[in-house]
Amino acid sequence: MSFLHIHNVHKRFGDTHVLKGIDIAIEKGDFLVLVGPSGCGKSTLLNMIAGLDAISEGELLLNGERINDVHPSRRDIAMVFQSYALYPSMTVAGNIGFGLEMRKVAKARRREAIQRAAELLQIENLLDRKPAQLSGGQRQRVAMGRALVREPQLFLFDEPLSNLDAKLRVDMRTEIKQLHQRLGTTIVYVTHDQIEAMTLATRIAVMRGGELQQLGTPQAVYDDPNNLFVAGFMGSPSMNLVTARITRHEGRLVARIAAPAGDVTLPIVRDRAALEAWCDRDVMLGLRPEAITDPASANREDGDIHEATLEIALVEPTGADLYVVTQLGGRSINARMRPGAPLSPGQSTRFAFDVSRMVAFDPETEARIRDEVPATPDEASTGHADSTGNADSTGNILGQNA
């Protein structure tokens, strides 16, 4: 049995249907991140787990116990808020130990628990200070310490890093991940930042409009998105999505994409059986920026590389990477190339496409077009199955005007 099971959960505020049948199950020690745009219902779901909002329909099971009607104080759950929610008149030690004091834990035990949490969070030297004397990152550590001393079954984090500057967010993200690895705690974490989700999670639940779009490991959600929304939302830069016509060329199934200097034709090697039914029809084709690169950087051992010449519209150096923007299928697409490559706008250059990572979507329903394969129990729950396809053994390159 799953440690936390959110079973067919609905939430209504009057006539407004906020959550529409959410089903999520995670195991003890998992780090589940609820991610999605503002208003998708992720914070509402977190509040329902905490007991701050009532469930309109469905069940919440924690360690096998139904907790729908259990008072928040008796759920053995600790929550870390976005706003820190520290008492300004209390010291750091007082804030961390306040919950234990309310539970009438003996003073000596409280002191030990506060010291352990402070050492874990590296704030031992701050115990006598007041919140006003702390930085944003230090205040967030205090809020985490207050949750840690309770040793609950489940930790809830509601966008805890959104008030911090960019560098501090990265530092705190690392600390939270290390804390999870050391303690093996079960965490449900809400964020709208998909990079945060990818970095922290053992499981990601992508939400949109009160509905669960996909549940799976970060890599499964990134490489094998269920629909156009997940494909476009996860990743920075996001997945390149272009219209392509599925057709045949010299007996092979290919995707033909319009380009200013002539069509680019790429072979179909992934989900080929499913895409046979789309011959002579348009699909939305998706490729991550790192699957489009310069020929010298292409992964020819593990990938299936096919090249085409395109004109560069924009060059964006980031230091570690060089992003190159070109036009394909009437849209701007991002390619990730080696830093320092001598490229400039207006120049024509060869682009290498790893078609083994190419995915296709129904342009009307926005659902993924994928081969039907037997799913393992884990794949069934994540929506992830083997979709690598079979690389073309001939090694032929199909390029422009094929």
N, C-alpha and C positions, 0 to 999 in steps of 0.2 A: 504494500500500500504506500502511496506517495506521502511524503511528510506534510506538504501543503497542497491541498486540492481545491481549486476554485471551480465549482461545478455548475455550469449553465446559469451563471449569475447575471441578473438584470438589475438595473437601477432606473427608476422613474422619478422625476420631479414634476408632479402634476401630469400634464399631457406630454411632457418632454421625455423621450426615451434616451437616456444618457448612455447606458451600457446594455448591450443587446446579446445576451447569451454567451458570456465569456467562459471558456473552458481552458484552464491551465493547471498542470500538475508538475511539481518539482520534488526532488529528493532532498533529504537532509544534507546540509553542507553546500547546496547549490547557491549560486549568486544569480538571481533572476533580475533582469533589467526590463522594466516596462518603458518602452520608448515610442514616441509618436509626436505629431505636431500639437500645438496648444489646442485644448478643447476636445481631444480625442477620448478623454475619460480615464487616463492613467492615474491621476491624483485621486479621482473619485474612487477608483478601485482600491487604491492604497488605504484610503480612509475607511472603506468598508472592511478591509482586513483588520485594521486597527480597532474597529468598533465605533469610529467617530460618525459614520453614516450607516443607516440601516439598509439591509438588503431587501429589495422589492420582490425578488424571486430567485430561487436557486439555493445552493449550499456552499458553506465554507467549512472545510475540514482541516484541522491542524493536529498533526500526529494522531490521526484517527478519530479525533473528537470533533463533533459538530459545534461550531462556535457562533453560529448566527445570532443567538440571543444571549451570549455570554457578555457580561459587562466588560468594558475595556480594561479596567483595573485587574480583572481576573483572567485575562487572555495570555498572560506571560509573554507579552510582546513589547518591545521597546522601539520608540520612534524618534528619528532625528529630523528636525524640521529645517526648512530653507532659511527661516529667520533666526535660527539658533535658540530663541526663547529662553534666554538666561535671565536670572534674577539680578538686577543691577546692584542691589544693596548687599548681595552675598559675595564672598570670596569665591575663587575658582573651586577650592576644596568644598565649600558649602554648597555650591551648585552641583558638583558631581555627586555629593553624598546626600542631597536633599531627599531623593526618592527612598533611599534606605532609611533615613531618619523617619519619614512618614510611615514606614513599615515597622518602626520600632526595633530596628536592628541595633544590637549592642554597640556602644561607642567604639570599643576596641576593634570590633569586626568592621565597622564603617571605615575606621582609619586605615586598616589594612587594605580594604577594597579600593579606597581612594588612591592609596599609594601605588597599588598594582596598576590601576588604570592610568595614572599619571606617568608611570615609568613606560608603560606600553605605548603611550602617545607622546612621550618625550616632552612633558610639560611639568615635570617635578618642580622646576624653579619658578613656576607661575602660581602655585597653589594659594599664596597669600594675596594675590592681586584681585582687583575687581574687574568685571567685564569691560568697563570703559577704558581700562589701561591695556587692553589686548588688541592685537590686529585681527582682521577677519579670519585668517587661517587659524589663529590661536583660539578664537571663540568657537570655531567649528570643531576643533579638537576637544574643547571642554564639553560641547554638546554631545559629542561621540562618547566621551568619558562617562557622562551621566547615564547613557544607555548601557555602556559596557559593564558598569558595576552591578547592574541588576542580574546579569547572566541569564537573559531571557531565552526562550526557545527560538524566537524569530526577531530579526532586526528589520525595521522599515526605514528607508531613507527617502525623503521627499525633496528632490532637487537640491541636495545639500551644498553644492558647489556653485550655484548660479549667481551668488552675490560676490564671488571672488574674481580677481583679475585673472587674465589668461594664464600667466606663468604659475600663479598660486593654485589655479584649478588643476593644472598638470601635476604639480607636486602633491596636492591632496589626493588626487586620483590614484597616484602611485602608493601613497600611504594606506588608503582604504583597501586597495588590492592586496598589499602585503599583510595588512591586518586580517583580512579574510583567509589568506593562506596560512597564517600562523594559528588562528583560532578555530578554523573550520566551521565557522558559524553559518547559519542559513540567513540569507539576506534577500529582501525584495527592495529594489531601488528604482526610483522614478527619475527620468530625465527626458529632455527634448533633444539632447545632444547625442547624435548617433555615434560620434567618435568615442564619447564617454561610454556608451553602451557596448561598443565593440571591444574596448579596452578592459572593462571590468567584468563583464558577464561570463558565466558558464552557460547560461541560457538567456536568449533574448525573446521577448514578446513584443512584436511590432503591432501597434494599434492605430486605428483610423476611424473616426466617426463612431466611436463606441463599439467597434467590432475588432476582433483579433484577426490580423492579416496573416501572421506567420509566427510560429513558435519553434525555436531550434537553437543549435549552437551558433555562436557568432559567425564561424566560417560557413556553415550551411546557409544561413540567412544571406550572407554576402555573396557566395558563389552560386547559390541555387534559389533565387527569389521566386516566391509563389505567384507574384503578379507585378504589374507595372509600378504600382505605388511602392512596394518594398524595394524594387530595383532602383527606383529613382531616389528614394529616401535614404537608403543605407549607402554609405560611401561618400568620401570627399576627396576629389570631385566625384559627383554622382555618375552612375552608369550612363554611357552613351546610348541613346535610343533613337533609332532611325527607321523609316519605312523602307521595306525591301519586298521585292516580288520573288516568290519561290517559283523556280522554273527548272528546266533541264538544259544541260549543256554537255554535248558529247556523251549522253547517256547517264550523266551524273546529276544528282539533285544539288542545286546551287541557289544562293540568294543574290539577286541582282539589285544593286543600289545605285541610284542616280548620283552623278558627280559632275561638276562644271566641265571637266576635260574629257568626259566619257564615263560610261557606267563602270562601276567596280563590281566584279563577280567573285563571290567567295563560296567555297564548297560547304555543304552541310555535312558535318560529322557528328553532331550531337543532336539527340532526339530525332534522328533521321526517319524512323518509322512513323512517328506522329506527324512529321512535316510532309510526308508523302501525300497526305490528304489535303495539303494546302498548295499543291502544285497549281501554278497560274493564278494564285491569289496573293494579296498583300498581307504581310505580318509586320509587327514591330520587332526589330532586331536589337539586341542589347549586347554591348561589349564594355567591360571595365577599361578605364584609361590605361592601366598597366598591361592590358592585353593588346594594346596598339602602341608600337614603339619603333625605334629605328632598327634596320636589319642587323646591325652589329650587336645590339642588345637583346635580340629575340632569343627566347628559350627554345632552341631547336631540338633539344633532347626530350623534353617532356611535352612540348606543345606541337601543334600542327600549324606551321607558319606559311602564310600566303601574302604576297606583296602587291602594292599598287602605288603609282605615283600620284601625289596630290599636292596642291599649292598650299603653302603656309599662310594663314591669316593673322596669327598672333603667336608670340613667344613669351612665356611666363616663367622666368627662372625663379626657383625657390631656394636655391642653395644645394640641397640634397637631390633635387629632381629638376628636370626641365619639362614643363608642360607646353605642348605645341597644339594650337587650335587650327583645325582645317574644316572645310565644308564637305559634307557627305549627306546624301538623302535630304537636301534642303535644310540641314541643320548644322550648327557648329558642334564639332566633336573634339574631345580632349584626348591627346596621346601623351604618354609619359615616356620621355626619352632620357638618354644619359646626360648628366650635367656637363656643360662645357661644349656640347655639340655645336659646330659652326653653322647655325641655322638663323634665318631672318625672315620677316614677313615679305610676301611676294615671291619667295623662292619656291621652286618645285623640288620635292624630295621623295624618296621611297619610304613608305610606311609599311611596317610588318604587322600583320593581323594574326593573332593566335586564335584560329577558328574553333579549337577544341573548347574554348571558354565562351563561345557565342551562344546566347539563349534567345528564344523567340516567344512572342506573346500575341494573343488574339487582340487585334486593335479595337474590337467592339466590346468584348467582355473584360479585357485587360488581364485575363488569366494566362498563366504560363502554358505554353504548348510543350508537353514533355511525353516521352515514351512511357508506356505502362510497364512497370517492372515490379516484381514482388518486393514488398517493403518489410523490413524487420520491424519489430515493435517500436524501437526508438525512432526509426525513420517515419513510421506512421504518425507518431506524436509530433515530430518536428516538421513534417511536410517535406522531408529531404530524402531523396533516393538517388541511386547512382544514375547520373545523367551525363557521363563523360563522353558517351558516344564512341565510335570507332574511327581512329585516324585513318586517313587515306594512305594505303600502303605504297602508292605509286610515287608520292612525294611531288606530284605535279603542282605547279604554281599557276593559279588562275588570277589574272590581273585585269587591267582595264581592256575594254573592247574585246573580251574573250568571246 
